[in-house]
Amino acid sequence: MNIPQSSFPRIIIIGGGFGGIALAKKLSGKDVQVLLLDRHNYHTFQPLLYQVSTGGLEPDSIAYPIRKVLQGYPNFYFRLAEVMQIDTEKRRLETNIGGIGYDYLVVATGSETNFFGNQNIQSNGMAMKTVPQSLNLRSLILENFEQALLTDDLHERDALMNFVIVGGGPTGVELAGALAEIKKGILPKDYPDLDTRRAQINLVQGSDRILPAMSEVASAKAERFLEKLGVNVWKNIRVSDYNGKRVTTDTDTKFEACTLVWAAGVKAVSIKGLDAGDFISRGSRLKVNHFHQVEGFEEIFAIGDVAQMESEAFPHGHPMMAQPAIQQGESLGENLARLVDEKPMKPFKYKDKGSMATVGRNKAVVDLKKFKFQGVFAWYVWMFVHLYFLIGFRNRVVVFINWVYNYIKFDREARLIIRPFKKEYQVSKK
Ligand SMILES: Cc1cc2nc3c(=O)[nH]c(=O)nc-3n(C[C@H](O)[C@H](O)[C@H](O)COP(=O)(O)OP(=O)(O)OC[C@H]3O[C@@H](n4cnc5c(N)ncnc54)[C@H](O)[C@@H]3O)c2cc1C
């Protein structure tokens, strides 16, 4: 790889997500050479992916060029590259654009959808972890409604208009709420010749409450919000199979639906060479000490979703969320600078700022350390926090204007099939 030699130690960061970007920013101006590698040339603001899938936002308002974020940083290099392998002995990476050596390596590769080995669900269901996946989902939803117009078979038409969302965490709840709003406000106007009232939005949760990581009051309120919007919330049911049309569960309940979104699990993105050993936890995360060093390695660090730092307060590691990734990136930035200056590193301490989820217009739930609140005010807080953490001034302005417009007009205008998503299952054209 064509990166100049430097008298400074070379730090390679794999992944320009929340953790990787926070780390790179902290290293700016320090006596190090930084090389950031990512398979995308943009940072993705994953919390708003569901709005891309449901036509509320264009993808370019929640993605941001990595080069632009780090423009003007001294000793900083970015390469659009997929890292294929890590040779921990030779301290070298192999990527799709060539190999390169490192002095320090930071793995910040995030997480991917975990289908728990269920091939049928993986092939026939939809994931929503990346911008291309969200665009696929947007296209599929719209294509299914176009297909529903073409069939005389009522059973088939219903299946084309039905949704099953598996997983009652924030992603499932937010997506279900957005789909319910589309069903109510947009579908009847867009498809006047379809009885869109028959469309069903089913949220299926394996445990006895949705938003299990939040307080019980937040779970109960979110469930009430969803039911008010017309979402069917199914609890204590696990989806076991899906053939593209029929959803089977571990109970007698079955669903006929041509769209299944799997939001029921994630696992760390691992890289060959650092994917087996005592340092791998359940969920493929890399076990790190309190300085983010991967167990058994002094020069390899991990942050964000891919890292598991166990502590008394977090025996299974920190939650796989943006805040821990950002705070870990910042902490590691300071520690790497200290390490290079031959100063002792400081252990990481997570400051839990709370969690939140929105169900739709004027409806959100917020759990802070001291206060828990739900409803309109919570929704304003949710919007403010998301705008604040979105990268790029333009993106903040565009998202804000879109939200105001959608609020006033009860609309979501990005419902475009720009890049058709081809599914094997096709309705016969009559
Ligand atoms: C739909 C959705 C909604 C969410 N909502 C919220 C929310 O409301 N609040 C919240 O706090 N969190 C939310 N999260 C979780 C949050 O987005 C993640 O916890 C956070 O992105 C983790 O940051 P990270 O830096 O570890 O990884 P990421 O942000 O995922 O970044 C990882 C980067 O690594 C790159 N990469 C991976 N493998 C390679 C490779 N081999 N070579 C090169 N590059 C590679 C990827 O392209 C990516 O850019 C949500 C996630 C999803 C999917």
The ligand as a MOL file (V3000), in Angstrom:
LIG
                    3D

  0  0  0     0  0            999 V3000
M  V30 BEGIN CTAB
M  V30 COUNTS 53 58 0 0 0
M  V30 BEGIN ATOM
M  V30 1 C -30.4460 0.1860 12.5640 0
M  V30 2 C -29.5650 0.5770 13.7320 0
M  V30 3 C -30.0290 1.4840 14.6630 0
M  V30 4 C -29.2180 1.8500 15.7350 0
M  V30 5 N -29.6950 2.7710 16.6430 0
M  V30 6 C -28.8980 3.1900 17.6310 0
M  V30 7 C -29.3300 4.2140 18.5190 0
M  V30 8 O -30.4370 4.7330 18.4060 0
M  V30 9 N -28.4790 4.6080 19.5050 0
M  V30 10 C -27.2310 4.0570 19.6450 0
M  V30 11 O -26.4690 4.4820 20.5260 0
M  V30 12 N -26.8030 3.0790 18.8270 0
M  V30 13 C -27.6020 2.6340 17.8370 0
M  V30 14 N -27.1580 1.6490 16.9830 0
M  V30 15 C -25.8640 1.0050 17.2450 0
M  V30 16 C -24.6910 1.8640 16.8020 0
M  V30 17 O -24.8920 2.3060 15.4930 0
M  V30 18 C -23.4210 1.0210 16.9030 0
M  V30 19 O -23.2800 0.6020 18.2320 0
M  V30 20 C -22.2030 1.8520 16.4950 0
M  V30 21 O -22.2790 2.1400 15.1150 0
M  V30 22 C -20.9170 1.0990 16.7960 0
M  V30 23 O -19.8320 1.8690 16.3870 0
M  V30 24 P -18.4820 1.1790 15.8870 0
M  V30 25 O -17.5120 2.2760 15.6470 0
M  V30 26 O -18.1100 0.0900 16.8120 0
M  V30 27 O -18.8660 0.4590 14.5220 0
M  V30 28 P -19.5800 1.0150 13.2170 0
M  V30 29 O -20.1470 2.3620 13.4210 0
M  V30 30 O -20.4780 -0.0680 12.7580 0
M  V30 31 O -18.3680 1.1470 12.1900 0
M  V30 32 C -17.6320 0.0480 11.7470 0
M  V30 33 C -16.9130 0.4390 10.4500 0
M  V30 34 O -15.9880 -0.5890 10.1340 0
M  V30 35 C -15.9830 -0.8130 8.7400 0
M  V30 36 N -15.4920 -2.1890 8.5150 0
M  V30 37 C -15.9630 -3.3310 9.0440 0
M  V30 38 N -15.2210 -4.3750 8.6550 0
M  V30 39 C -14.2460 -3.8820 7.8640 0
M  V30 40 C -13.1590 -4.4680 7.1520 0
M  V30 41 N -12.9030 -5.7760 7.2000 0
M  V30 42 N -12.3660 -3.6720 6.4130 0
M  V30 43 C -12.5890 -2.3370 6.3570 0
M  V30 44 N -13.5920 -1.7170 7.0190 0
M  V30 45 C -14.4070 -2.4860 7.7650 0
M  V30 46 C -17.4360 -0.6070 8.3380 0
M  V30 47 O -17.5630 -0.2790 6.9780 0
M  V30 48 C -17.8520 0.5500 9.2600 0
M  V30 49 O -17.6630 1.8070 8.6470 0
M  V30 50 C -27.9490 1.2670 15.8880 0
M  V30 51 C -27.4820 0.3470 14.9520 0
M  V30 52 C -28.2960 -0.0010 13.8810 0
M  V30 53 C -27.7870 -0.9860 12.8690 0
M  V30 END ATOM
M  V30 BEGIN BOND
M  V30 1 1 1 2
M  V30 2 1 2 3
M  V30 3 2 2 52
M  V30 4 2 3 4
M  V30 5 1 4 5
M  V30 6 1 4 50
M  V30 7 2 5 6
M  V30 8 1 6 7
M  V30 9 1 6 13
M  V30 10 2 7 8
M  V30 11 1 7 9
M  V30 12 1 9 10
M  V30 13 2 10 11
M  V30 14 1 10 12
M  V30 15 2 12 13
M  V30 16 1 13 14
M  V30 17 1 14 15
M  V30 18 1 14 50
M  V30 19 1 15 16
M  V30 20 1 16 17
M  V30 21 1 16 18
M  V30 22 1 18 19
M  V30 23 1 18 20
M  V30 24 1 20 21
M  V30 25 1 20 22
M  V30 26 1 22 23
M  V30 27 1 23 24
M  V30 28 2 24 25
M  V30 29 1 24 26
M  V30 30 1 24 27
M  V30 31 1 27 28
M  V30 32 2 28 29
M  V30 33 1 28 30
M  V30 34 1 28 31
M  V30 35 1 31 32
M  V30 36 1 32 33
M  V30 37 1 33 34
M  V30 38 1 33 48
M  V30 39 1 34 35
M  V30 40 1 35 36
M  V30 41 1 35 46
M  V30 42 1 36 37
M  V30 43 1 36 45
M  V30 44 2 37 38
M  V30 45 1 38 39
M  V30 46 1 39 40
M  V30 47 2 39 45
M  V30 48 1 40 41
M  V30 49 2 40 42
M  V30 50 1 42 43
M  V30 51 2 43 44
M  V30 52 1 44 45
M  V30 53 1 46 47
M  V30 54 1 46 48
M  V30 55 1 48 49
M  V30 56 2 50 51
M  V30 57 1 51 52
M  V30 58 1 52 53
M  V30 END BOND
M  V30 END CTAB
M  END
